[in-house]
Amino acid sequence: MVGMTMEWPEIFIVATSALGFITLSKALIYFARWVWVMFLRPPKNLKTYGSWAIITGSTDGIGKAISLELASKGLHIVLVGRNPKKLEATSKEIREKHGGHVQVKLVVIDFEKVVNGEEIVKKIEEETEGLEVGVLVNNVGMASPYPRYFHEEDLEFMEAIIKVNLEAITWVTKAVIEGMFRKKKGAIINTGSGSCSMIPSYPLCTLYAATKAYLWMFSKCIGVEYKSQGIDIQCQVPMFVATKMVKLKTSLFIPTAKDYSKGCIRWFGYKESICVPYLFHSIQCLLIRMVPDSLVDWYLMRQHLYLRKRGLAKYSKLKA
Ligand SMILES: NC(=O)c1ccc[n+]([C@@H]2O[C@H](COP(=O)([O-])OP(=O)(O)OC[C@H]3O[C@@H](n4cnc5c(N)ncnc54)[C@H](OP(=O)(O)O)[C@@H]3O)[C@@H](O)[C@H]2O)c1
């Protein structure tokens, strides 16, 4: 061994092999963890956070499906929605499916119409007073009926989407988090979107993606803030789900709201601050990451221009 020295070519080979080994090990660890969380990790017993869950935007699509899933786990449900008839119908469905042991409370708020945040905070606080709220799902959201240029957005729609996608989560969280902080336990789940995080841009749907980017950062920061206080905060990122918001048919990558919610509640309460909870969405994100950003931008712009054209034709016909 004495006097053994390495020549430059050998050093290069050893260094690149070490680098390759580290990269491969990282990928394998990442894959093993993905398999664990996707298929094997048991869901949390959400009742340990408290016996009630609040779900906003709970009268249709993902929110309704999550409400039914949470009720099936024995949680009492506070349904927050804007339409009293749809709230009543969802409540009836929950009670019929999950029997007498689940209580349901209805809170009518139209997040588009509220004058200020204080109104939301007061309403939620009053309606949930005395309830042991352990889980909050900030799911409410809206999107433009079809893609369009930013200058084409009407002012009314702009006001509405900011109130529903950005302000609602802020004020509802404010109303609920203090109670969780006092009890040192709680889980908050915010429904984000792949449009602001899993793809490089979402042209012609700028406001939608930008409001979801707020939710993404809000979740990350507040998650770190309350990590040591027993409150688990998570932003869940769906890609397309077949609901009335997107009006798409189901496919491998586009689940029903029911199938999506079954996957997503398995992640509730876990420490990941951001997650893509649906199996095929997760695979889709991986595939998108392999494509150069400029190609994804080009494809989405082309696709959204086509949808804009169709949307303009449809809505001008409706107006006529
Ligand atoms: N579907 C997707 O592909 C997809 C993809 C990524 C992210 N997301 C996100 O997932 C969440 C749920 O979307 P979804 O697809 O389930 O949509 P959805 O089927 O249109 O349901 C939206 C829910 O929000 C309620 N809502 C809308 N505006 C409201 C307002 N002003 N005040 C109170 N409630 C209001 C709706 O009430 P009504 O029943 O009265 O309409 C409904 O209960 C949203 O945050 C959305 O951005 C969806």
The ligand as a Gaussian input file, in Angstrom:
#p B3LYP/6-31G(d) Opt

LIG

0 1
 N      -61.488000      19.148000     -10.492000
 C      -60.208000      19.314000     -10.778000
 O      -59.696000      18.857000     -11.810000
 C      -59.313000      20.026000      -9.820000
 C      -57.929000      20.019000     -10.076000
 C      -57.087000      20.668000      -9.197000
 C      -57.609000      21.319000      -8.091000
 N      -58.962000      21.318000      -7.870000
 C      -59.453000      22.025000      -6.685000
 O      -60.280000      21.172000      -5.939000
 C      -61.247000      21.932000      -5.224000
 C      -62.626000      21.368000      -5.464000
 O      -62.899000      21.473000      -6.849000
 P      -64.002000      20.583000      -7.570000
 O      -63.396000      20.124000      -8.827000
 O      -64.579000      19.604000      -6.640000
 O      -65.055000      21.718000      -7.948000
 P      -66.649000      21.706000      -7.950000
 O      -67.173000      20.365000      -8.290000
 O      -67.033000      22.868000      -8.790000
 O      -67.014000      21.989000      -6.416000
 C      -66.670000      23.213000      -5.841000
 C      -67.339000      23.353000      -4.501000
 O      -67.083000      24.669000      -4.029000
 C      -68.334000      25.317000      -3.805000
 N      -68.260000      26.741000      -4.080000
 C      -67.925000      27.341000      -5.240000
 N      -68.016000      28.668000      -5.116000
 C      -68.428000      28.908000      -3.851000
 C      -68.700000      30.105000      -3.114000
 N      -68.671000      31.291000      -3.686000
 N      -69.071000      29.999000      -1.820000
 C      -69.187000      28.778000      -1.236000
 N      -68.957000      27.628000      -1.880000
 C      -68.589000      27.692000      -3.174000
 C      -69.291000      24.647000      -4.768000
 O      -70.608000      24.906000      -4.380000
 P      -71.870000      24.550000      -5.336000
 O      -72.139000      23.115000      -5.112000
 O      -72.923000      25.460000      -4.823000
 O      -71.435000      24.858000      -6.735000
 C      -68.860000      23.197000      -4.606000
 O      -69.348000      22.656000      -3.415000
 C      -61.075000      23.369000      -5.711000
 O      -60.314000      24.089000      -4.778000
 C      -60.323000      23.214000      -7.010000
 O      -59.577000      24.356000      -7.318000
 C      -59.819000      20.687000      -8.707000

